[in-house]
Amino acid sequence: MKVLKFGGTSVGTPQRMKDVVKLITDGEKKIVVLSAMSGTTNTLVEISDYLYKKNQEGAQEIINTLENKYRKHVDELYSTDEMKNKTKEFLKQEFDYLRSFTKGIFTMFEEKIIVGQGEILSTNMVTNYLIEQGYNAALIPALEFMRTDKNAEPDLEYIKDKIKVQLEAAGEKDIYITQGFICRNAYGEIDNLQRGGSDYTASLIGAAINASEIQIWTDIDGMHNNDPRFVDKTSPVGHLHFEEAAELAYFGAKILHPTCVQPAKFAGIPVKLLNTMDPTAAGTVISNETEKKKIKAVAAKDNITAIRITSSRMLLAYGFLRKVFEIFESYKTSIDMIATSEVGVSVSIDNTNNLNAIIDELKKFGRVEVDRNMCIICVVGDLESQNVGFESKATEALANIPVRMISYGGSNHNISFLINEENKKDALQALSDHLFNN
C-alpha cells in the first residue's frame, strides 16, 4: 500500500480537489493524507488571535465569512442534492463548534483545537466527493491513531497499533482518507506534529504500515538543484539520499522539512516529491541509496548571525569550547556552523532572541565580534567518494565572492559557506553556472 500526501495548495479549490481525486483513483490501494485548504489555517489562527484578545465579535465575523466560503465550495464540488445537503449539515456542525469557543475562556489548548479544524474540513469534503462519485473510500480520523509521547515526539508503537485498528474498523476500502498535522498528545489533548506538519504525518503512517512508497504532492516538480527564485536554469533533482534531502531542507529548500522524512528513512521507504499541477513530471525520489561522485544541489539559509570569540587564553586551554557551547545551550540557541583555530572560535546562529545576553556571557572568555545579515550557502552531494574534487569545484565557483567561514568535513553530504546576504544571488548563480550549467 502507498501513502500519498497533498498539501493545502493541492486541495485549495473545489476544482483542485477534483483533480486530486483523479490522481488517487487509479485502482491502487492507498492512504491519502490531506492538509487544510490553502488559507484556512491562517484564518483559523486569526480567529484564535481575536479570541485571545477577547474580541468575540471580531472572531464571529471571521467565522461567518469562512463558513460562507465553504458553503460556496459545496455547490461547486458536488453534483447531487443528497451530498450537498449532507456536507452542508457537516459544515453547520463544524462552524457552530467554532462559534462555541467565543463563549468561554480561551487558552493555548483551545487554539490547537481550532487550528486543527482545517484538516477536518478538507478531509470530510474530499471523502464525501469520492463517495458521491462511486469510489470505495472511507475517512479514518487521525485523532484516533496519531499521538505524541510525553517528550512531544511521535509515539510510533501507539500509531502502529491504533492505525491498524482504524483500518480494520473502516473495512476493505480502496482509498483511506486521513488528516495531516493534527494529533493527540500523551494526555489525550488535541495537539499538532509541528515539524513538517502533514509531511510528517505521511512519513509516520508510511513507517507504521510498512508502505511500499510515500508520495508528497506539492505545487512544484520536486526539489530543484538551486533556488529558482534567484537563479536561472534550475532543474529538478532526480534522486537524493535522505541525508542530502535533510541537508537541503535545513539550509533553505522549503519544499520539505528537514526532519519530517526520518520515519521513512529508518524504515527504508522511498519518498517521492511530485507536482499536483504537473502529474507527469518525474519529480524527486528520496531513498537510502547514494549516487556516487555527484554534486546534487545548492540551497541558502538567510538571516544568519556570525559570532567570533578570540582569546589568547584559548591556546591549549582544556574545556574552553565546552564553556562556550554551554552558553548557547543555556539560552536554547542552536549553532549552524562552527570553525576553530588555536586562538579563537567562530559560530553562526539563526536565532537572535537572546543575542545580547549571549554576547555578554561570551565576553568573559575573550573578545567578541558579531557580523549580522549573513547567509549560509550549502552545496550538497556525495562527499564520501575519494578524488571527486567536490570541495575544489565549490570553492572555485565562489572565487569572486567574499567568504567569511567554511564548514567542511562534518557531514558526508555537505560543504557550507558563510557569506554576506548582499552576495547571495551572485553566489547562487555562480554555483549553478559552475556546477550544473556547464
Buried (B, 14 or more C-beta within 10 A) or exposed (E): BBBBBBBBBBBBBBEBBBBBBEBBBEEEEBBBBBBBBBBBBEBBEBBBBBBBEEEBEBBBEBBEEBBEEBBEBBEEBBEEEEBBEBBBEBBEEBBEEBBEBBEEEBEEEBBBBBBBBBBBBBBBBBBBBBBBBEBEBBBBBBBBBBBBEEEEEBBBEBBBEBBEEBBEEBEEBBBBBBBBBBBBBBEEEBBBBEBBBBBBBBBBBBBBBEBEBBBBBBBBBBBBBBBEEBBEEBBBBBBBBBBBBBBBBBBBBEBBBBBBBBBBBEBEBBBBBBBBBEEEBBBBBBBBEBBEBBBBBBBBBEBBBBBBBBBEEBEEEEEBBEEBBEBBEEBEBEBBBBBBEEEBBBBBBBBBEBBEEBBEBBEEBBEBEBBEEBBBBBBBBBBEBEEBEBBEBBBEBBEEBEBBBBBBEEBBBBBBBBBBBEBBBBBBBBBBBBBBBE
